[in-house]
Amino acid sequence: MEGEEGSQQPQLVLAHKLFLLTHPDVEDIDKVRLRDEVYAAVKADDMASLYDSLAVASVLEMDETLLDSMRKRIEEEIKKLDDKIADAEENLGESEVREAHLAKSLYFIRIGDKEKALEQLKVTESKTVAVGQKMDLVFYTLQIGFFHMDFDLISRSLDKAKNLFEEGGDWERKNRLKVYDGLYCMSTRNFKRAANLFLDSISTFTTYELFPYDTFIFYTVLTSIISLDRVSLKEKVVDAPEILAVIGKIPHLSEFLNSLHECQYKSFFIAFSGLTEQIKLDRYLQPHFRYYMREVRTVVYSQFLESYKSVTMEAMASAFGVSVDFIDLELSRFIAAGKLHCKIDKVAGVLETNRPDAKNALYQATIKQGDFLLNRIQKLSRVIDL
């Protein structure tokens, strides 16, 4: 089940096709092709429970004969696997028993039976001694979690993996875990942590079962742009040889990154509009599409305004290749939300920046916390006096 170099885990490929099949922005003609591909994949792997649920949801047409034949083949295969387990327990050693149980776990994963797969993985784990092999079982569980987007299962599995690494474990699996953790963080809107984990894994990436290297670079650049300061972005992303080798293959991504760093804001907006479709059609990023759009605009507007004490609305609109009314409406929202530190002089048509003083903010926070602490001490002293 583990993807070889360059090959994605088949169930995750299927999960992405199912996502696109129900996406409103995908063309009907593409959905016809996707439906055929999903049907072929479900049929090839005897995914009876998934086929049943897709037929109920009217994604695929129900064929009772096909469903019955799938269930029959599943019963026959499970019987064969159980016979192998029984034979291994009677005639062979512990490692052969474990391999027989693992084969049954992988079969349940292949047919998409989540509950039985998780149950059988626990049985396999009870037969496993080596930390590395236990880690491999956790990776299988994580793949099941990402197929079903079960974030509770993913979170528990990541915690389990980290505990296992305290007992030992090799660097290759530790580096793979960083990518799984990064994907979980990105999927749950923790972009800063995701960016750091992805950047740590760039030179050691081997997690092809999750996604191809091009997709990994795509995620790394997107998360880094809204998470890193300008200096770190230049050092870790813009000039990174691993990113430079791949970024040109991904439409609009190079222009998106470089135009931001070179302050070519008009080009940045053009590239950004080209990327929005890719973000919308990504099953991990799509739920955060609106949030990500806001964060990127906050970054680019903040970068532009940092250079000025005051600037005319007309100059800013010209730099971004948009109308003055658009910039006025955009900035009003971001200022009201506390995302940008500036004010609009509507009469003069000027933006005036008022950068927050970090030292003053720290001073005010210290006073506030100090007052809170003194109040707690006074309350405690009254209780002690009693």
Disulfide bonds with the S-S distance in Angstrom:
none
